[in-house]
Amino acid sequence: MPVKTKTNTNKDAIKYYREMKEVREFEMKAVELFTEGFMAGNLHTSVGQEAIAVGVCAALKPADLMVPTHRGHGQVLVRGSDPNLMMAELCGKSTGYCKGKGGSMHLANVELGILGTNGIIGASLPIGTGSALASKIKGTNEVTVIIFGDGASNEGTFHESLNMASAWKLPCVYICENNLYGVSTDIRRVTSVQDISTRAKGYDIPGVTVDGNDVYAVMHAVSTAIERARRGEGPSLVECKTYRHRGHYEGDPQIYKPKEEVEEWKKRDPIVRLRKEIIESGMASEAEILDIEKQVAAKMEAAAVFAKESPFPEAYEVTTDIYSSDNERSVAR
């Protein structure tokens, strides 16, 4: 795995730590609400993968676009979304970003360039490729980052999308969050290559594998790929190797994971890792870090309270927000 040079400042490190901690606290608070029965359906968390969300968002410019996976709370939050409105959406409340109609797996914030999380494996790939094609047709300068899991790399949409993007030199970056398991399937048992980034060779585009638990490695690799795309040179594939600490879904017994493997990866926790680096290098004191953690905890507790106290959508709203047209009329065909 390539080693990336770190050119971080105290300000950057503390910002990244706060953001990763916010993602962790948001999702653990969401788990709490789910367990208490405040959420319908199910919940898929990215606990252990926070460095990818923060590193990717650090590389983006305001006009850039993003298509996360079904496990995309982190990207949506770090990009600048309000945790109150996000938590309300997860709970199906009318104050949520999608008026409670999207929930966890269909969470969008178009104003921030987030085109929506998606519950279909591999769906982010063609959606994001289409977004990049639209940017090229319009002649605009934004880049679309397309995030998908290791399991999606074996879907037809992966190969079709990379082939089209390469052939047409589309302004996009494909980012694989390789947490080693597609639901309960060990990706190492069903894939012919050790690194998914190797597949970039088949489409004549750059491919790189980085430590997905190192926020700086992710940020540098994605920044390089984004700038290449912005220059009109086409897409890249960035594989971020990481590990999800929790199950595929809340309640997943995870019997498919060796206990030794889980414990080994928890030692590489990206939040613990950066916290230690900040304190040992003197970028911040233990007391200052504890203060940040208290602030973050209070922020996410407030989001949970907001979600609990928000109203559900009215019954009549079940037929609204279905169709859209330029003249704002709903047209059923």
VODRENVEX-593211 format. One line per 8 residues: number of its first residue (from 1); their letters; for each residue z, x, y of N, C-alpha, C. Coordinates in pm, whole numbers, padded with zeros to 5 digits. Example, Ala and Ser with C-alpha at 12.3 -4.5 7.8 and 13.67 -1.06 7.14 Angstrom:
1> as> 00780:01319:-00569:00780:01230:-00450:00780:01320:-00330; 00708:01285:-00225:00714:01367:-00106:00787:01290:00003 .
# end
This chain:
1> mpvktktn> 00000:00084:-00118:00000:00000:00000:00000:00088:00124; -00095:00071:00215:-00105:00157:00332:00021:00153:00418; 00059:00267:00472:00173:00275:00563:00122:00261:00706; 00182:00170:00781:00139:00147:00919:00235:00213:01017; 00181:00275:01119:00264:00339:01221:00331:00234:01307; 00458:00251:01332:00532:00157:01414:00540:00208:01558; 00493:00127:01649:00501:00162:01791:00573:00048:01859; 00699:00028:01822:00776:-00084:01875:00872:-00039:01984 .
9> tnkdaiky> 00907:-00135:02068:01008:-00112:02171:01132:-00192:02136; 01242:-00162:02205:01365:-00239:02184:01341:-00387:02207; 01267:-00418:02313:01241:-00556:02349:01162:-00627:02238; 01061:-00559:02185:00981:-00617:02077:01066:-00643:01954; 01143:-00545:01914:01223:-00556:01792:01321:-00673:01800; 01389:-00685:01912:01487:-00793:01929:01417:-00928:01934; 01301:-00933:01997:01223:-01057:02002:01180:-01097:01861; 01130:-01002:01783:01087:-01031:01647:01205:-01075:01561 .
17> yremkevr> 01320:-01010:01581:01437:-01048:01503:01478:-01191:01535; 01482:-01225:01662:01520:-01361:01702:01423:-01463:01641; 01294:-01432:01647:01194:-01525:01595:01207:-01543:01444; 01226:-01433:01372:01242:-01444:01227:01369:-01522:01193; 01474:-01497:01268:01600:-01569:01245:01583:-01717:01275; 01504:-01750:01376:01480:-01891:01409:01405:-01961:01296; 01307:-01893:01239:01233:-01952:01127:01327:-01976:01009; 01409:-01876:00976:01503:-01890:00863:01601:-02004:00888 .
25> efemkave> 01659:-02008:01007:01758:-02111:01038:01696:-02250:01043; 01575:-02258:01096:01506:-02387:01101:01486:-02441:00959; 01436:-02353:00871:01407:-02401:00736:01534:-02431:00657; 01638:-02354:00675:01763:-02382:00604:01827:-02511:00655; 01810:-02538:00784:01859:-02665:00838:01774:-02780:00784; 01644:-02756:00770:01556:-02857:00711:01595:-02885:00566; 01630:-02780:00491:01677:-02797:00354:01801:-02885:00351; 01889:-02860:00445:02013:-02939:00454:01981:-03086:00478 .
33> lftegfma> 01891:-03114:00572:01855:-03253:00601:01784:-03317:00482; 01700:-03240:00415:01630:-03291:00297:01730:-03330:00188; 01827:-03242:00165:01928:-03267:00063:02012:-03391:00096; 02031:-03414:00225:02109:-03530:00269:02028:-03659:00273; 01899:-03650:00240:01817:-03770:00232:01748:-03811:00361; 01738:-03720:00457:01673:-03752:00584:01522:-03731:00582; 01469:-03675:00474:01325:-03651:00464:01268:-03717:00341; 01151:-03778:00356:01080:-03835:00242:00987:-03728:00184 .
41> gnlhtsvg> 00938:-03752:00063:00847:-03655:00003:00921:-03530:-00040; 00862:-03415:-00011:00926:-03291:-00051:00916:-03188:00060; 00975:-03073:00037:00984:-02968:00138:00952:-02834:00074; 00862:-02757:00140:00824:-02624:00091:00860:-02522:00198; 00952:-02434:00168:00998:-02338:00267:00937:-02200:00247; 00946:-02119:00352:00893:-01983:00347:01004:-01879:00358; 01122:-01915:00312:01237:-01824:00319:01203:-01694:00247; 01212:-01582:00319:01175:-01452:00265:01041:-01402:00316 .
49> qeaiavgv> 00964:-01492:00378:00830:-01458:00424:00818:-01456:00577; 00929:-01456:00647:00929:-01475:00792:00855:-01367:00869; 00850:-01246:00816:00784:-01136:00888:00635:-01163:00905; 00576:-01238:00813:00433:-01268:00825:00409:-01362:00942; 00487:-01468:00951:00471:-01563:01061:00486:-01494:01196; 00588:-01411:01209:00614:-01343:01336:00507:-01238:01365; 00470:-01159:01266:00370:-01055:01285:00235:-01111:01322; 00195:-01220:01256:00066:-01283:01286:00065:-01338:01428 .
57> caalkpad> 00168:-01412:01464:00172:-01473:01597:00180:-01368:01707; 00242:-01253:01680:00250:-01146:01779:00113:-01088:01810; 00020:-01102:01717:-00114:-01045:01734:-00210:-01140:01807; -00171:-01266:01823:-00261:-01366:01880:-00257:-01369:02032; -00368:-01411:02091:-00373:-01443:02233:-00358:-01594:02248; -00320:-01642:02368:-00294:-01786:02384:-00407:-01877:02340; -00532:-01837:02359:-00645:-01924:02326:-00684:-01920:02178; -00627:-01827:02102:-00663:-01816:01961:-00614:-01936:01881 .
65> lmvpthrg> -00676:-01958:01767:-00649:-02075:01684:-00590:-02033:01549; -00524:-02129:01485:-00454:-02097:01361:-00457:-02215:01266; -00479:-02185:01137:-00470:-02288:01032:-00373:-02237:00926; -00248:-02282:00928:-00148:-02237:00829:-00166:-02308:00694; -00077:-02277:00601:-00075:-02343:00471:00025:-02458:00473; 00051:-02516:00355:00154:-02619:00342:00293:-02560:00366; 00304:-02429:00362:00432:-02360:00382:00430:-02294:00520; 00392:-02370:00623:00361:-02312:00753:00457:-02338:00866 .
73> hgqvlvrg> 00581:-02381:00837:00676:-02407:00946:00692:-02285:01036; 00695:-02167:00976:00720:-02044:01052:00614:-02019:01157; 00486:-02029:01118:00378:-02006:01214:00381:-02108:01326; 00405:-02234:01291:00408:-02341:01392:00521:-02317:01492; 00635:-02276:01442:00751:-02253:01528:00732:-02131:01618; 00693:-02019:01558:00681:-01894:01634:00570:-01903:01738; 00469:-01981:01711:00359:-01996:01806:00405:-02062:01935; 00523:-02123:01934:00576:-02181:02057:00613:-02328:02050 .
81> sdpnlmma> 00610:-02385:01931:00643:-02527:01916:00792:-02552:01935; 00825:-02671:01980:00963:-02712:02004:01028:-02748:01870; 01137:-02680:01832:01200:-02710:01703:01252:-02854:01694; 01288:-02913:01808:01332:-03052:01807:01221:-03144:01757; 01102:-03126:01816:00989:-03211:01779:00940:-03180:01637; 00950:-03054:01596:00914:-03018:01459:01007:-03083:01359; 01137:-03074:01383:01233:-03131:01289:01219:-03283:01284; 01192:-03343:01400:01171:-03487:01403:01049:-03526:01319 .
89> elcgkstg> 00944:-03443:01326:00824:-03470:01246:00855:-03459:01097; 00930:-03358:01058:00965:-03343:00918:01044:-03464:00867; 01119:-03526:00957:01200:-03642:00919:01125:-03773:00937; 00997:-03766:00975:00917:-03886:00989:00951:-03970:01111; 01000:-03906:01216:01041:-03979:01334:00931:-03985:01440; 00933:-04088:01522:00827:-04112:01620:00824:-04006:01730; 00931:-03931:01746:00936:-03826:01848:00875:-03695:01799; 00827:-03692:01676:00768:-03571:01620:00630:-03543:01676 .
97> yckgkggs> 00579:-03425:01649:00449:-03384:01702:00335:-03476:01659; 00344:-03533:01540:00241:-03624:01491:00296:-03766:01479; 00397:-03796:01560:00460:-03928:01565:00521:-03968:01431; 00559:-03867:01354:00622:-03893:01225:00525:-03923:01114; 00396:-03910:01139:00295:-03947:01040:00244:-03828:00960; 00280:-03708:01000:00229:-03589:00932:00330:-03527:00838; 00455:-03523:00882:00559:-03462:00801:00543:-03312:00790; 00608:-03255:00691:00611:-03110:00674:00475:-03050:00643 .
105> mhlanvel> 00397:-03115:00556:00273:-03053:00510:00150:-03088:00594; 00168:-03170:00698:00055:-03203:00785:00103:-03198:00930; 00155:-03082:00965:00215:-03060:01095:00117:-02989:01186; 00083:-03052:01298:-00017:-02995:01389:00037:-02990:01531; -00014:-02895:01608:00015:-02886:01752:-00110:-02827:01816; -00208:-02913:01838:-00340:-02869:01885:-00332:-02800:02021; -00237:-02840:02105:-00222:-02777:02237:-00194:-02628:02225; -00132:-02587:02115:-00103:-02446:02092:-00205:-02382:01997 .
113> gilgtngi> -00311:-02454:01966:-00414:-02400:01879:-00382:-02407:01732; -00280:-02485:01695:-00242:-02500:01555:-00315:-02623:01500; -00415:-02600:01416:-00502:-02708:01372:-00445:-02787:01255; -00326:-02756:01216:-00258:-02836:01115:-00228:-02763:00987; -00105:-02782:00936:-00074:-02736:00802:-00144:-02831:00706; -00152:-02794:00579:-00232:-02875:00487:-00176:-02867:00347; -00165:-02981:00282:-00106:-02987:00149:-00202:-02956:00036; -00330:-02936:00067:-00429:-02908:-00037:-00447:-02756:-00049 .
121> igaslpig> -00429:-02703:-00168:-00440:-02559:-00188:-00581:-02512:-00153; -00588:-02414:-00065:-00717:-02357:-00025:-00788:-02432:00085; -00731:-02544:00133:-00800:-02624:00236:-00806:-02554:00371; -00711:-02465:00397:-00713:-02395:00526:-00838:-02308:00540; -00894:-02264:00428:-01007:-02171:00432:-01133:-02234:00492; -01183:-02345:00442:-01301:-02404:00505:-01274:-02464:00643; -01153:-02516:00663:-01120:-02571:00795:-01125:-02460:00900; -01060:-02348:00870:-01058:-02237:00965:-01194:-02173:00983 .
129> tgsalask> -01272:-02168:00876:-01408:-02114:00887:-01493:-02202:00976; -01475:-02333:00964:-01546:-02425:01052:-01505:-02410:01196; -01375:-02385:01219:-01326:-02360:01354:-01392:-02236:01414; -01402:-02131:01334:-01465:-02007:01381:-01614:-02028:01409; -01680:-02108:01327:-01821:-02139:01350:-01838:-02213:01482; -01748:-02308:01510:-01754:-02383:01636:-01739:-02289:01755; -01648:-02191:01743:-01628:-02095:01852:-01753:-02012:01875; -01819:-01974:01766:-01941:-01894:01780:-02053:-01976:01844 .
137> ikgtnevt> -02067:-02101:01803:-02169:-02187:01859:-02146:-02210:02008; -02019:-02230:02045:-01985:-02255:02186:-01988:-02129:02270; -01984:-02013:02205:-01985:-01888:02278:-01853:-01854:02342; -01744:-01909:02289:-01611:-01880:02342:-01553:-01757:02275; -01440:-01709:02324:-01390:-01578:02280:-01267:-01587:02191; -01231:-01708:02147:-01112:-01718:02063:-01142:-01682:01918; -01036:-01640:01849:-01044:-01604:01707:-00956:-01701:01630; -01001:-01742:01513:-00921:-01830:01427:-00860:-01747:01314 .
145> viifgdga> -00727:-01757:01298:-00662:-01693:01184:-00639:-01800:01078; -00675:-01767:00956:-00673:-01861:00845:-00575:-01809:00742; -00468:-01884:00718:-00361:-01838:00630:-00368:-01915:00498; -00354:-01845:00388:-00359:-01908:00257:-00272:-01830:00160; -00239:-01892:00049:-00154:-01826:-00050:-00233:-01755:-00157; -00163:-01680:-00240:-00230:-01605:-00345:-00303:-01697:-00443; -00245:-01814:-00470:-00310:-01907:-00561:-00445:-01954:-00509; -00455:-01970:-00376:-00580:-02017:-00316:-00692:-01914:-00326 .
153> snegtfhe> -00656:-01788:-00352:-00759:-01685:-00362:-00845:-01702:-00487; -00802:-01789:-00578:-00880:-01817:-00697:-00954:-01951:-00687; -00949:-02010:-00570:-01021:-02136:-00545:-01164:-02104:-00498; -01253:-02195:-00524:-01391:-02177:-00477:-01401:-02171:-00326; -01311:-02240:-00256:-01315:-02240:-00110:-01295:-02101:-00052; -01219:-02017:-00123:-01197:-01879:-00078:-01329:-01804:-00074; -01400:-01806:-00183:-01525:-01730:-00193:-01634:-01788:-00105; -01644:-01919:-00100:-01745:-01983:-00016:-01721:-01953:00132 .
161> slnmasaw> -01596:-01959:00172:-01563:-01936:00313:-01587:-01792:00355; -01540:-01696:00273:-01561:-01555:00308:-01709:-01519:00309; -01784:-01577:00217:-01927:-01548:00213:-01996:-01598:00340; -01967:-01722:00379:-02028:-01778:00499:-01987:-01700:00623; -01857:-01671:00635:-01807:-01601:00754:-01868:-01462:00766; -01886:-01394:00653:-01946:-01262:00656:-02093:-01269:00693; -02164:-01362:00630:-02308:-01374:00656:-02338:-01406:00802; -02251:-01486:00863:-02274:-01530:01001:-02186:-01456:01102 .
169> klpcvyic> -02111:-01356:01054:-02021:-01278:01141:-01934:-01369:01228; -01861:-01457:01163:-01777:-01552:01236:-01648:-01487:01285; -01596:-01530:01399:-01474:-01472:01457:-01347:-01527:01393; -01315:-01477:01275:-01195:-01525:01207:-01131:-01412:01126; -01005:-01433:01091:-00932:-01339:01008:-00866:-01418:00896; -00889:-01377:00773:-00829:-01441:00656:-00701:-01366:00619; -00590:-01439:00615:-00461:-01377:00588:-00400:-01438:00463; -00384:-01356:00360:-00327:-01402:00234:-00178:-01372:00230 .
177> ennlygvs> -00097:-01476:00221:00046:-01460:00200:00068:-01452:00048; 00067:-01333:-00004:00081:-01314:-00149:00228:-01303:-00185; 00287:-01418:-00223:00428:-01416:-00264:00441:-01412:-00416; 00332:-01377:-00483:00324:-01349:-00626:00316:-01473:-00715; 00347:-01591:-00661:00344:-01711:-00745:00269:-01825:-00678; 00172:-01880:-00751:00107:-02003:-00710:00175:-02116:-00784; 00264:-02188:-00717:00356:-02283:-00779:00440:-02202:-00880; 00414:-02216:-01010:00491:-02141:-01110:00407:-02037:-01182 .
185> tdirrvts> 00283:-02019:-01138:00193:-01925:-01205:00200:-01787:-01142; 00232:-01688:-01221:00236:-01549:-01175:00093:-01504:-01147; 00064:-01474:-01021:-00072:-01439:-00981:-00122:-01316:-01055; -00031:-01231:-01099:-00069:-01109:-01169:-00125:-01136:-01309; -00096:-01256:-01361:-00145:-01293:-01494:-00284:-01358:-01489; -00325:-01405:-01372:-00449:-01484:-01365:-00551:-01426:-01269; -00527:-01305:-01222:-00619:-01241:-01128:-00657:-01103:-01182; -00785:-01070:-01169:-00836:-00947:-01229:-00813:-00822:-01145 .
193> vqdistra> -00769:-00838:-01021:-00748:-00723:-00933:-00601:-00712:-00896; -00556:-00591:-00871:-00416:-00569:-00834:-00390:-00618:-00692; -00485:-00591:-00603:-00473:-00633:-00464:-00584:-00733:-00432; -00545:-00848:-00381:-00642:-00951:-00347:-00737:-00902:-00238; -00690:-00810:-00155:-00774:-00757:-00047:-00897:-00685:-00103; -00891:-00642:-00230:-01005:-00575:-00293:-01129:-00665:-00292; -01108:-00793:-00295:-01219:-00888:-00300:-01303:-00889:-00173; -01251:-00830:-00068:-01328:-00822:00057:-01456:-00743:00037 .
201> kgydipgv> -01454:-00648:-00059:-01571:-00564:-00083:-01692:-00647:-00125; -01667:-00756:-00194:-01776:-00841:-00239:-01849:-00910:-00127; -01787:-00913:-00009:-01847:-00980:00107:-01874:-00882:00221; -01859:-00753:00189:-01889:-00646:00285:-01810:-00661:00414; -01681:-00692:00399:-01592:-00702:00516:-01469:-00616:00491; -01397:-00576:00595:-01275:-00496:00575:-01168:-00575:00500; -01099:-00506:00411:-00987:-00566:00340:-00871:-00468:00336; -00752:-00514:00367:-00635:-00426:00370:-00515:-00499:00313 .
209> tvdgndvy> -00430:-00427:00242:-00305:-00482:00190:-00189:-00415:00262; -00096:-00495:00312:00020:-00440:00384:00149:-00499:00328; 00258:-00436:00363:00391:-00485:00327:00420:-00608:00412; 00418:-00725:00350:00439:-00849:00423:00581:-00870:00469; 00673:-00782:00430:00812:-00792:00477:00838:-00696:00593; 00733:-00630:00640:00741:-00540:00755:00665:-00605:00870; 00736:-00658:00965:00673:-00733:01074:00574:-00649:01152; 00601:-00519:01166:00511:-00431:01241:00383:-00404:01163 .
217> avmhavst> 00395:-00386:01033:00276:-00364:00950:00184:-00485:00957; 00242:-00603:00951:00163:-00726:00961:00097:-00736:01097; 00174:-00714:01203:00123:-00727:01339:00008:-00631:01365; 00023:-00505:01323:-00081:-00405:01347:-00208:-00437:01270; -00194:-00476:01144:-00311:-00505:01061:-00386:-00627:01114; -00313:-00729:01150:-00376:-00851:01202:-00438:-00827:01339; -00370:-00749:01423:-00425:-00716:01555:-00559:-00644:01543; -00566:-00548:01451:-00690:-00474:01429:-00802:-00568:01386 .
225> aierarrg> -00770:-00658:01294:-00870:-00753:01244:-00914:-00851:01352; -00820:-00896:01433:-00853:-00991:01539:-00944:-00928:01643; -00914:-00807:01681:-00997:-00740:01782:-01137:-00714:01729; -01148:-00683:01601:-01281:-00667:01540:-01359:-00797:01549; -01293:-00907:01514:-01359:-01037:01518:-01398:-01075:01661; -01312:-01041:01755:-01338:-01074:01895:-01457:-00996:01951; -01481:-00879:01895:-01597:-00798:01938:-01727:-00848:01876; -01718:-00950:01792:-01838:-01004:01732:-01878:-00936:01603 .
233> egpslvec> -01786:-00860:01542:-01818:-00783:01422:-01786:-00857:01292; -01734:-00980:01305:-01712:-01061:01187:-01569:-01060:01134; -01550:-01123:01018:-01415:-01144:00963:-01358:-01024:00890; -01228:-01033:00862:-01156:-00934:00780:-01062:-01011:00690; -01016:-00944:00585:-00918:-01001:00493:-00792:-00915:00495; -00680:-00975:00531:-00551:-00904:00534:-00460:-00968:00430; -00416:-00889:00333:-00323:-00937:00232:-00183:-00888:00265; -00089:-00982:00274:00050:-00947:00304:00135:-00976:00180 .
241> ktyrhrgh> 00183:-00870:00116:00262:-00889:-00006:00408:-00917:00030; 00458:-01028:-00022:00592:-01073:00012:00651:-01147:-00107; 00754:-01228:-00082:00821:-01300:-00191:00896:-01418:-00132; 00882:-01535:-00193:00961:-01649:-00146:01091:-01653:-00224; 01202:-01662:-00151:01332:-01659:-00215:01364:-01790:-00285; 01312:-01899:-00232:01341:-02030:-00290:01224:-02074:-00379; 01236:-02191:-00437:01132:-02239:-00526:01007:-02283:-00453; 00907:-02321:-00532:00784:-02374:-00472:00817:-02495:-00387 .
249> yegdpqiy> 00911:-02574:-00432:00959:-02693:-00361:01111:-02697:-00374; 01175:-02775:-00290:01320:-02785:-00300:01357:-02861:-00428; 01438:-02799:-00509:01475:-02855:-00638:01406:-02785:-00753; 01312:-02696:-00722:01242:-02617:-00824:01342:-02523:-00890; 01362:-02532:-01022:01460:-02445:-01089:01418:-02299:-01099; 01292:-02269:-01073:01240:-02131:-01072:01264:-02057:-01203; 01254:-02125:-01315:01277:-02059:-01443:01165:-01961:-01477; 01056:-01966:-01402:00943:-01877:-01426:00961:-01740:-01360 .
257> kpkeevee> 01067:-01722:-01281:01090:-01595:-01213:01200:-01515:-01284; 01175:-01390:-01320:01282:-01306:-01377:01393:-01285:-01273; 01517:-01296:-01315:01629:-01281:-01222:01631:-01143:-01157; 01594:-01042:-01234:01593:-00906:-01180:01492:-00893:-01066; 01378:-00959:-01082:01274:-00956:-00980:01322:-01023:-00852; 01388:-01137:-00867:01440:-01209:-00750:01539:-01122:-00673; 01631:-01061:-00745:01732:-00977:-00681:01671:-00856:-00613; 01572:-00795:-00677:01506:-00679:-00619:01437:-00714:-00489 .
265> wkkrdpiv> 01368:-00828:-00485:01298:-00868:-00363:01395:-00911:-00252; 01508:-00967:-00290:01606:-01005:-00186:01661:-00882:-00114; 01658:-00768:-00182:01699:-00644:-00117:01600:-00603:-00008; 01478:-00654:-00015:01375:-00624:00084:01362:-00733:00189; 01461:-00820:00198:01461:-00930:00295:01419:-00879:00432; 01312:-00934:00492:01262:-00882:00619:01360:-00895:00735; 01445:-00998:00730:01542:-01019:00838:01655:-00917:00828; 01707:-00900:00709:01813:-00800:00687:01761:-00661:00723 .
273> rlrkeiie> 01639:-00636:00685:01576:-00505:00708:01565:-00474:00857; 01516:-00569:00935:01499:-00545:01078:01634:-00540:01149; 01727:-00622:01105:01862:-00622:01163:01926:-00484:01150; 01915:-00429:01029:01972:-00297:01004:01904:-00192:01091; 01772:-00199:01103:01697:-00102:01182:01738:-00108:01330; 01755:-00228:01381:01791:-00246:01523:01928:-00185:01551; 02024:-00214:01464:02161:-00166:01488:02170:-00015:01468; 02111:00035:01358:02121:00178:01329:02048:00264:01431 .
281> sgmaseae> 01943:00211:01493:01868:00287:01593:01926:00273:01733; 02026:00186:01746:02090:00168:01876:02014:00076:01970; 01918:00001:01918:01844:-00092:02004:01932:-00208:02050; 02030:-00243:01968:02127:-00348:02003:02252:-00325:01919; 02364:-00373:01968:02490:-00358:01895:02509:-00474:01798; 02603:-00457:01708:02637:-00563:01613:02677:-00690:01689; 02755:-00673:01795:02800:-00788:01874:02682:-00861:01938; 02585:-00785:01987:02467:-00847:02050:02384:-00924:01948 .
289> ildiekqv> 02372:-00868:01829:02298:-00937:01724:02371:-01064:01681; 02501:-01057:01669:02579:-01175:01633:02564:-01285:01738; 02555:-01245:01864:02536:-01342:01971:02401:-01412:01956; 02297:-01335:01923:02164:-01393:01901:02170:-01492:01785; 02238:-01455:01679:02247:-01541:01561:02321:-01670:01592; 02423:-01663:01676:02496:-01785:01715:02407:-01876:01799; 02330:-01816:01890:02239:-01894:01973:02135:-01966:01888; 02080:-01894:01792:01978:-01951:01704:02036:-02065:01620 .
297> aakmeaaa> 02154:-02044:01565:02218:-02147:01483:02242:-02273:01565; 02288:-02257:01689:02313:-02372:01776:02183:-02445:01810; 02078:-02369:01830:01946:-02427:01863:01895:-02514:01748; 01911:-02467:01626:01861:-02543:01512:01953:-02659:01474; 02079:-02644:01502:02170:-02757:01483:02133:-02869:01581; 02099:-02832:01704:02057:-02931:01804:01927:-03001:01760; 01838:-02925:01696:01712:-02983:01646:01742:-03086:01538; 01837:-03056:01451:01874:-03149:01345:01934:-03277:01403 .
305> vfakespf> 02018:-03262:01503:02079:-03379:01568:01971:-03464:01635; 01877:-03398:01703:01768:-03469:01769:01687:-03550:01667; 01658:-03487:01554:01580:-03555:01451:01655:-03675:01393; 01782:-03656:01366:01862:-03766:01310:01870:-03884:01405; 01882:-03856:01534:01902:-03963:01632:01772:-04026:01681; 01658:-03966:01648:01530:-04020:01692:01492:-04142:01609; 01416:-04235:01668:01376:-04356:01596:01256:-04333:01505; 01243:-04419:01405:01124:-04420:01322:01011:-04490:01398 .
313> peayevtt> 00887:-04467:01361:00776:-04538:01425:00787:-04688:01399; 00733:-04767:01491:00730:-04911:01471:00630:-04944:01360; 00651:-05057:01294:00566:-05096:01182:00419:-05107:01221; 00391:-05154:01343:00252:-05174:01383:00176:-05042:01396; 00248:-04932:01409:00183:-04803:01427:00116:-04750:01300; 00132:-04821:01190:00069:-04777:01066:-00083:-04778:01077; -00138:-04860:01170:-00283:-04867:01185:-00334:-04793:01308; -00247:-04721:01378:-00292:-04645:01495:-00313:-04498:01457 .
321> diyssdne> -00385:-04425:01544:-00411:-04282:01526:-00491:-04254:01398; -00577:-04347:01362:-00660:-04329:01243:-00798:-04278:01281; -00859:-04339:01382:-00993:-04301:01426:-00988:-04240:01565; -01084:-04155:01595:-01089:-04092:01728:-01234:-04077:01769; -01261:-04102:01900:-01395:-04081:01954:-01381:-04036:02097; -01489:-03981:02152:-01483:-03928:02289:-01446:-04033:02392; -01485:-04157:02369:-01454:-04262:02467:-01324:-04335:02436; -01246:-04274:02348:-01111:-04321:02314:-01109:-04459:02249 .
329> rsvar> -01219:-04498:02190:-01223:-04624:02118:-01215:-04596:01968; -01142:-04678:01898:-01135:-04665:01753:-01252:-04738:01691; -01329:-04666:01612:-01448:-04725:01553:-01442:-04708:01401; -01438:-04821:01329:-01436:-04816:01184:-01579:-04833:01133; -01623:-04745:01048:-01759:-04754:00993:-01753:-04771:00841 .
# end
